[in-house]
Amino acid sequence: MKLILRLLVSAAIAFILAQVLTGVHVDSYGTAIWFAIVLGILNALLRPLLILFTLPLTLFTFGLFLFIINTIIVLLASDWVKGFDIDSFGWGLLFSLLLTLITSMLFKEEDRQRKQRSE
């Protein structure tokens, strides 16, 4: 249930960001839900591999290269979801940063509680 809620909240944030950022376009909220699902799958499967393969570069840039990895994953998800378009790498970077920041702030308390339960 929490996973579905997270996906719906992420989709809502992506939909709102697409309305605010002129370089990000989404056809409907349903499209934003599909985008959130694809993004979640890519983050679960592809992101760890990209981090592993680019570890030296990530260490050399003191972790800043992780922003580039996030942007690549967001752009890949937008390519796979018809009706969700990002105009350029710059818009993808800004969208990725804002999406990560907002979702992190919203789910911070839930993540903290889950961490306490696991200890």
MOPE-V116500 format. One record per residue. N is the residue number from 1. PHI is phi in whole degrees, -180 to 180 (none if undefined). NEAR is the number of other C-alpha atoms within 10 Angstrom. Layout:
BEGIN
N,PHI,NEAR
N,PHI,NEAR
END
This chain:
BEGIN
1,none,6
2,-66,8
3,-64,9
4,-64,10
5,-62,10
6,-61,16
7,-64,20
8,-66,19
9,-67,17
10,-62,24
11,-64,23
12,-64,17
13,-65,19
14,-61,28
15,-64,24
16,-66,15
17,-62,20
18,-66,20
19,-76,13
20,-88,11
21,-87,13
22,-72,11
23,-94,18
24,-123,21
25,-129,20
26,-135,22
27,-74,13
28,-158,11
29,-67,15
30,-61,15
31,-64,18
32,-65,27
33,-65,20
34,-61,21
35,-61,27
36,-64,26
37,-66,19
38,-63,19
39,-62,25
40,-63,20
41,-65,13
42,-64,16
43,-65,18
44,-78,11
45,-101,11
46,-90,14
47,-57,18
48,-60,13
49,-67,12
50,-63,16
51,-64,16
52,-63,10
53,-70,11
54,-107,15
55,-55,15
56,-60,13
57,-67,14
58,-64,18
59,-66,12
60,-63,11
61,-96,11
62,57,10
63,89,13
64,-66,12
65,-66,18
66,-61,19
67,-64,16
68,-67,17
69,-61,21
70,-60,22
71,-64,21
72,-60,18
73,-66,22
74,-64,26
75,-65,23
76,-64,14
77,-63,23
78,-68,24
79,-69,14
80,-83,15
81,-104,19
82,-68,13
83,97,16
84,-122,22
85,-127,19
86,-122,21
87,-68,12
88,-153,11
89,-62,15
90,-62,12
91,-65,17
92,-64,23
93,-64,20
94,-64,17
95,-60,23
96,-62,22
97,-62,15
98,-67,15
99,-62,18
100,-65,15
101,-63,11
102,-68,14
103,-66,15
104,-63,13
105,-66,9
106,-69,13
107,-102,12
108,-61,11
109,-65,11
110,-63,12
111,-65,12
112,-65,10
113,-65,10
114,-65,10
115,-66,10
116,-65,9
117,-67,8
118,-81,6
119,-83,5
END
